[in-house]
Amino acid sequence: MANSNNDNNRDTNFFCPLHRLAADGVAFLRRSDLATLGICRSKTTLHRWMQAGHFPRPVYPGQDSKTPLWPIDEVIAWDNNLRATRPA
C-alpha cells in the first residue's frame, strides 16, 4: 500500500523542478536553465522545436537585448501538455 502512495506522490507537481523554481519566484528561464533542467541541451533542436510550434518562443527583456528568456509559466504549460500526451 505504501508503494501506491509513493507512486501518487511522484505524479504531483511538487517534485517537478519547474514547479519548484516557479514557487521560488523565478519568472523566466535562460537557455542554460533549459539545459540544466534536461529540457533541451542543443540550440539547434530548441530552434527546430520552436519553428515547428512544439516549444514556446522566447521573449527578449530589452529593446536591444539578444538574450532569449522563456516565461516559466509557458514552459510549465508545455511540460504539462507533454506529460499529458505521453503514453503511460
GUBA-667491 format. One record per atom (N, C-alpha, C): residue in one letter; atom name; x, y, z. Coordinates in Angstrom, 1 decimal. Example, Ala and Ser with C-alpha at 12.3 -4.5 7.8 and 13.67 -1.06 7.14 Angstrom:
REM residues 2
(torvo "A"; "N"; (13.2; -5.7; 7.8))
(torvo "A"; "CA"; (12.3; -4.5; 7.8))
(torvo "A"; "C"; (13.2; -3.3; 7.8))
(torvo "S"; "N"; (12.8; -2.2; 7.1))
(torvo "S"; "CA"; (13.7; -1.1; 7.1))
(torvo "S"; "C"; (12.9; 0.0; 7.9))
//
This chain:
REM residues 88
(torvo "M"; "N"; (0.8; -1.2; 0.0))
(torvo "M"; "CA"; (0.0; 0.0; 0.0))
(torvo "M"; "C"; (0.9; 1.3; 0.0))
(torvo "A"; "N"; (2.0; 1.2; 0.7))
(torvo "A"; "CA"; (2.8; 2.4; 0.8))
(torvo "A"; "C"; (3.4; 2.7; -0.6))
(torvo "N"; "N"; (3.7; 1.7; -1.4))
(torvo "N"; "CA"; (4.2; 2.0; -2.8))
(torvo "N"; "C"; (3.3; 2.7; -3.6))
(torvo "S"; "N"; (2.0; 2.4; -3.6))
(torvo "S"; "CA"; (1.0; 3.1; -4.4))
(torvo "S"; "C"; (0.9; 4.6; -4.0))
(torvo "N"; "N"; (1.0; 4.8; -2.7))
(torvo "N"; "CA"; (1.0; 6.2; -2.2))
(torvo "N"; "C"; (2.3; 7.0; -2.7))
(torvo "N"; "N"; (3.4; 6.3; -2.7))
(torvo "N"; "CA"; (4.6; 6.9; -3.3))
(torvo "N"; "C"; (4.5; 7.2; -4.8))
(torvo "D"; "N"; (3.8; 6.3; -5.5))
(torvo "D"; "CA"; (3.6; 6.5; -6.9))
(torvo "D"; "C"; (2.7; 7.7; -7.2))
(torvo "N"; "N"; (1.7; 7.9; -6.3))
(torvo "N"; "CA"; (0.8; 9.0; -6.5))
(torvo "N"; "C"; (1.6; 10.3; -6.2))
(torvo "N"; "N"; (2.5; 10.3; -5.2))
(torvo "N"; "CA"; (3.3; 11.5; -4.9))
(torvo "N"; "C"; (4.2; 11.9; -6.0))
(torvo "R"; "N"; (4.7; 10.9; -6.8))
(torvo "R"; "CA"; (5.6; 11.2; -7.9))
(torvo "R"; "C"; (4.9; 12.0; -9.0))
(torvo "D"; "N"; (3.6; 11.8; -9.1))
(torvo "D"; "CA"; (2.8; 12.5; -10.1))
(torvo "D"; "C"; (2.5; 13.9; -9.8))
(torvo "T"; "N"; (2.7; 14.3; -8.5))
(torvo "T"; "CA"; (2.3; 15.7; -8.1))
(torvo "T"; "C"; (3.4; 16.6; -8.7))
(torvo "N"; "N"; (3.0; 17.9; -8.8))
(torvo "N"; "CA"; (3.9; 18.9; -9.4))
(torvo "N"; "C"; (5.0; 19.3; -8.4))
(torvo "F"; "N"; (4.8; 19.0; -7.2))
(torvo "F"; "CA"; (5.8; 19.3; -6.2))
(torvo "F"; "C"; (7.2; 18.8; -6.5))
(torvo "F"; "N"; (7.3; 17.6; -7.2))
(torvo "F"; "CA"; (8.5; 17.0; -7.5))
(torvo "F"; "C"; (9.1; 17.5; -8.8))
(torvo "C"; "N"; (8.4; 18.3; -9.5))
(torvo "C"; "CA"; (8.9; 18.8; -10.8))
(torvo "C"; "C"; (9.8; 20.0; -10.6))
(torvo "P"; "N"; (11.0; 20.0; -11.0))
(torvo "P"; "CA"; (11.9; 21.1; -10.8))
(torvo "P"; "C"; (11.3; 22.5; -11.3))
(torvo "L"; "N"; (10.6; 22.4; -12.4))
(torvo "L"; "CA"; (10.0; 23.6; -12.9))
(torvo "L"; "C"; (9.0; 24.3; -11.9))
(torvo "H"; "N"; (8.2; 23.4; -11.3))
(torvo "H"; "CA"; (7.3; 24.0; -10.3))
(torvo "H"; "C"; (8.0; 24.5; -9.1))
(torvo "R"; "N"; (9.1; 23.8; -8.7))
(torvo "R"; "CA"; (9.8; 24.3; -7.6))
(torvo "R"; "C"; (10.4; 25.7; -7.9))
(torvo "L"; "N"; (11.0; 25.9; -9.1))
(torvo "L"; "CA"; (11.5; 27.2; -9.5))
(torvo "L"; "C"; (10.4; 28.2; -9.5))
(torvo "A"; "N"; (9.3; 27.9; -10.0))
(torvo "A"; "CA"; (8.1; 28.9; -10.0))
(torvo "A"; "C"; (7.7; 29.2; -8.6))
(torvo "A"; "N"; (7.7; 28.3; -7.7))
(torvo "A"; "CA"; (7.3; 28.5; -6.3))
(torvo "A"; "C"; (8.4; 29.4; -5.7))
(torvo "D"; "N"; (9.6; 29.3; -6.1))
(torvo "D"; "CA"; (10.7; 30.2; -5.6))
(torvo "D"; "C"; (10.7; 31.6; -6.2))
(torvo "G"; "N"; (9.7; 31.9; -7.1))
(torvo "G"; "CA"; (9.6; 33.2; -7.6))
(torvo "G"; "C"; (10.3; 33.4; -9.0))
(torvo "V"; "N"; (10.9; 32.4; -9.6))
(torvo "V"; "CA"; (11.5; 32.5; -10.8))
(torvo "V"; "C"; (10.5; 32.7; -11.9))
(torvo "A"; "N"; (10.7; 33.8; -12.7))
(torvo "A"; "CA"; (9.7; 34.1; -13.8))
(torvo "A"; "C"; (10.1; 33.7; -15.2))
(torvo "F"; "N"; (11.4; 33.7; -15.4))
(torvo "F"; "CA"; (12.0; 33.4; -16.7))
(torvo "F"; "C"; (13.1; 32.4; -16.6))
(torvo "L"; "N"; (13.3; 31.6; -17.7))
(torvo "L"; "CA"; (14.4; 30.7; -17.8))
(torvo "L"; "C"; (15.3; 31.1; -18.9))
(torvo "R"; "N"; (16.6; 30.9; -18.7))
(torvo "R"; "CA"; (17.6; 31.1; -19.8))
(torvo "R"; "C"; (17.8; 29.8; -20.5))
(torvo "R"; "N"; (18.5; 29.9; -21.6))
(torvo "R"; "CA"; (18.8; 28.7; -22.4))
(torvo "R"; "C"; (19.6; 27.7; -21.5))
(torvo "S"; "N"; (20.5; 28.2; -20.7))
(torvo "S"; "CA"; (21.3; 27.3; -19.8))
(torvo "S"; "C"; (20.4; 26.6; -18.8))
(torvo "D"; "N"; (19.3; 27.3; -18.4))
(torvo "D"; "CA"; (18.4; 26.7; -17.4))
(torvo "D"; "C"; (17.7; 25.5; -18.1))
(torvo "L"; "N"; (17.3; 25.7; -19.4))
(torvo "L"; "CA"; (16.6; 24.6; -20.1))
(torvo "L"; "C"; (17.6; 23.4; -20.2))
(torvo "A"; "N"; (18.8; 23.7; -20.4))
(torvo "A"; "CA"; (19.8; 22.6; -20.5))
(torvo "A"; "C"; (20.0; 21.9; -19.1))
(torvo "T"; "N"; (20.1; 22.7; -18.1))
(torvo "T"; "CA"; (20.3; 22.2; -16.7))
(torvo "T"; "C"; (19.1; 21.3; -16.3))
(torvo "L"; "N"; (17.9; 21.8; -16.7))
(torvo "L"; "CA"; (16.7; 21.0; -16.3))
(torvo "L"; "C"; (16.5; 19.8; -17.2))
(torvo "G"; "N"; (17.3; 19.6; -18.2))
(torvo "G"; "CA"; (17.2; 18.4; -19.1))
(torvo "G"; "C"; (16.1; 18.6; -20.1))
(torvo "I"; "N"; (15.7; 19.8; -20.3))
(torvo "I"; "CA"; (14.6; 20.0; -21.3))
(torvo "I"; "C"; (15.2; 19.9; -22.7))
(torvo "C"; "N"; (16.3; 20.7; -23.0))
(torvo "C"; "CA"; (16.9; 20.7; -24.3))
(torvo "C"; "C"; (18.3; 21.2; -24.1))
(torvo "R"; "N"; (19.3; 20.5; -24.6))
(torvo "R"; "CA"; (20.7; 20.9; -24.5))
(torvo "R"; "C"; (21.2; 21.5; -25.8))
(torvo "S"; "N"; (20.6; 21.3; -26.8))
(torvo "S"; "CA"; (21.0; 21.7; -28.2))
(torvo "S"; "C"; (20.3; 22.9; -28.6))
(torvo "K"; "N"; (21.0; 24.0; -29.0))
(torvo "K"; "CA"; (20.4; 25.2; -29.5))
(torvo "K"; "C"; (19.6; 24.9; -30.8))
(torvo "T"; "N"; (20.2; 24.0; -31.7))
(torvo "T"; "CA"; (19.6; 23.7; -32.9))
(torvo "T"; "C"; (18.3; 23.0; -32.7))
(torvo "T"; "N"; (18.2; 22.0; -31.8))
(torvo "T"; "CA"; (17.0; 21.3; -31.5))
(torvo "T"; "C"; (15.9; 22.2; -31.0))
(torvo "L"; "N"; (16.4; 23.1; -30.1))
(torvo "L"; "CA"; (15.4; 24.1; -29.5))
(torvo "L"; "C"; (14.8; 25.0; -30.6))
(torvo "H"; "N"; (15.6; 25.4; -31.5))
(torvo "H"; "CA"; (15.1; 26.3; -32.6))
(torvo "H"; "C"; (14.2; 25.5; -33.5))
(torvo "R"; "N"; (14.5; 24.2; -33.7))
(torvo "R"; "CA"; (13.6; 23.4; -34.6))
(torvo "R"; "C"; (12.2; 23.2; -33.9))
(torvo "W"; "N"; (12.3; 22.9; -32.5))
(torvo "W"; "CA"; (11.0; 22.7; -31.8))
(torvo "W"; "C"; (10.2; 24.0; -31.9))
(torvo "M"; "N"; (10.8; 25.2; -31.7))
(torvo "M"; "CA"; (10.1; 26.4; -31.8))
(torvo "M"; "C"; (9.5; 26.7; -33.1))
(torvo "Q"; "N"; (10.3; 26.4; -34.2))
(torvo "Q"; "CA"; (9.8; 26.6; -35.5))
(torvo "Q"; "C"; (8.6; 25.7; -35.9))
(torvo "A"; "N"; (8.7; 24.5; -35.3))
(torvo "A"; "CA"; (7.6; 23.6; -35.5))
(torvo "A"; "C"; (6.4; 23.8; -34.6))
(torvo "G"; "N"; (6.5; 24.7; -33.7))
(torvo "G"; "CA"; (5.4; 25.0; -32.8))
(torvo "G"; "C"; (5.3; 24.0; -31.6))
(torvo "H"; "N"; (6.4; 23.3; -31.4))
(torvo "H"; "CA"; (6.5; 22.3; -30.3))
(torvo "H"; "C"; (7.0; 22.9; -29.0))
(torvo "F"; "N"; (7.5; 24.1; -29.0))
(torvo "F"; "CA"; (8.1; 24.7; -27.7))
(torvo "F"; "C"; (7.8; 26.2; -27.8))
(torvo "P"; "N"; (7.5; 26.8; -26.6))
(torvo "P"; "CA"; (7.2; 28.2; -26.6))
(torvo "P"; "C"; (8.4; 29.1; -27.1))
(torvo "R"; "N"; (8.0; 30.2; -27.8))
(torvo "R"; "CA"; (9.1; 31.1; -28.2))
(torvo "R"; "C"; (9.5; 32.0; -27.1))
(torvo "P"; "N"; (10.8; 32.4; -27.1))
(torvo "P"; "CA"; (11.3; 33.3; -26.0))
(torvo "P"; "C"; (10.8; 34.7; -26.1))
(torvo "V"; "N"; (11.0; 35.4; -25.1))
(torvo "V"; "CA"; (10.8; 36.9; -25.1))
(torvo "V"; "C"; (12.2; 37.5; -24.9))
(torvo "Y"; "N"; (12.3; 38.7; -25.2))
(torvo "Y"; "CA"; (13.6; 39.5; -25.1))
(torvo "Y"; "C"; (13.3; 40.7; -24.2))
(torvo "P"; "N"; (14.0; 40.8; -23.0))
(torvo "P"; "CA"; (13.7; 41.7; -22.0))
(torvo "P"; "C"; (13.9; 43.2; -22.4))
(torvo "G"; "N"; (14.8; 43.5; -23.2))
(torvo "G"; "CA"; (15.0; 44.9; -23.6))
(torvo "G"; "C"; (15.0; 45.1; -25.1))
(torvo "Q"; "N"; (14.9; 46.3; -25.4))
(torvo "Q"; "CA"; (14.8; 46.7; -26.9))
(torvo "Q"; "C"; (16.0; 46.1; -27.6))
(torvo "D"; "N"; (17.2; 46.2; -27.1))
(torvo "D"; "CA"; (18.4; 45.8; -27.8))
(torvo "D"; "C"; (18.9; 44.4; -27.2))
(torvo "S"; "N"; (18.1; 43.8; -26.4))
(torvo "S"; "CA"; (18.6; 42.5; -25.8))
(torvo "S"; "C"; (18.6; 41.4; -26.8))
(torvo "K"; "N"; (19.7; 40.6; -26.7))
(torvo "K"; "CA"; (19.8; 39.4; -27.6))
(torvo "K"; "C"; (19.7; 38.1; -26.7))
(torvo "T"; "N"; (19.4; 38.3; -25.4))
(torvo "T"; "CA"; (19.3; 37.2; -24.5))
(torvo "T"; "C"; (17.9; 36.7; -24.5))
(torvo "P"; "N"; (17.6; 35.5; -25.1))
(torvo "P"; "CA"; (16.3; 34.9; -25.0))
(torvo "P"; "C"; (15.9; 34.4; -23.7))
(torvo "L"; "N"; (14.7; 34.7; -23.2))
(torvo "L"; "CA"; (14.2; 34.2; -21.9))
(torvo "L"; "C"; (12.8; 33.6; -22.2))
(torvo "W"; "N"; (12.6; 32.5; -21.6))
(torvo "W"; "CA"; (11.4; 31.8; -21.7))
(torvo "W"; "C"; (10.5; 32.0; -20.4))
(torvo "P"; "N"; (9.3; 32.5; -20.5))
(torvo "P"; "CA"; (8.5; 32.6; -19.4))
(torvo "P"; "C"; (8.2; 31.2; -18.7))
(torvo "I"; "N"; (8.5; 31.1; -17.5))
(torvo "I"; "CA"; (8.4; 29.8; -16.8))
(torvo "I"; "C"; (7.0; 29.2; -16.9))
(torvo "D"; "N"; (6.0; 30.1; -16.9))
(torvo "D"; "CA"; (4.6; 29.6; -16.9))
(torvo "D"; "C"; (4.3; 28.9; -18.3))
(torvo "E"; "N"; (4.9; 29.4; -19.4))
(torvo "E"; "CA"; (4.7; 28.8; -20.7))
(torvo "E"; "C"; (5.5; 27.5; -20.8))
(torvo "V"; "N"; (6.7; 27.4; -20.2))
(torvo "V"; "CA"; (7.4; 26.2; -20.2))
(torvo "V"; "C"; (6.7; 25.1; -19.3))
(torvo "I"; "N"; (6.1; 25.5; -18.2))
(torvo "I"; "CA"; (5.4; 24.6; -17.4))
(torvo "I"; "C"; (4.2; 24.1; -18.1))
(torvo "A"; "N"; (3.5; 25.0; -18.8))
(torvo "A"; "CA"; (2.3; 24.5; -19.6))
(torvo "A"; "C"; (2.8; 23.5; -20.7))
(torvo "W"; "N"; (3.9; 23.8; -21.4))
(torvo "W"; "CA"; (4.5; 22.9; -22.4))
(torvo "W"; "C"; (4.8; 21.5; -21.7))
(torvo "D"; "N"; (5.4; 21.6; -20.6))
(torvo "D"; "CA"; (5.8; 20.3; -19.9))
(torvo "D"; "C"; (4.5; 19.6; -19.4))
(torvo "N"; "N"; (3.5; 20.3; -18.9))
(torvo "N"; "CA"; (2.3; 19.6; -18.5))
(torvo "N"; "C"; (1.6; 18.9; -19.7))
(torvo "N"; "N"; (1.6; 19.6; -20.8))
(torvo "N"; "CA"; (1.0; 19.1; -22.1))
(torvo "N"; "C"; (1.7; 17.9; -22.6))
(torvo "L"; "N"; (3.0; 18.0; -22.5))
(torvo "L"; "CA"; (3.9; 16.8; -22.9))
(torvo "L"; "C"; (3.6; 15.6; -22.0))
(torvo "R"; "N"; (3.5; 15.8; -20.7))
(torvo "R"; "CA"; (3.3; 14.7; -19.8))
(torvo "R"; "C"; (1.9; 14.1; -20.0))
(torvo "A"; "N"; (0.9; 15.0; -20.3))
(torvo "A"; "CA"; (-0.5; 14.5; -20.5))
(torvo "A"; "C"; (-0.6; 13.7; -21.8))
(torvo "T"; "N"; (0.2; 14.0; -22.8))
(torvo "T"; "CA"; (0.0; 13.3; -24.1))
(torvo "T"; "C"; (1.0; 12.1; -24.2))
(torvo "R"; "N"; (1.9; 12.0; -23.2))
(torvo "R"; "CA"; (2.9; 10.9; -23.3))
(torvo "R"; "C"; (2.2; 9.6; -22.9))
(torvo "P"; "N"; (2.4; 8.5; -23.6))
(torvo "P"; "CA"; (1.8; 7.2; -23.2))
(torvo "P"; "C"; (2.4; 6.8; -21.8))
(torvo "A"; "N"; (1.5; 6.1; -21.1))
(torvo "A"; "CA"; (1.9; 5.7; -19.7))
(torvo "A"; "C"; (2.8; 4.5; -19.7))
//
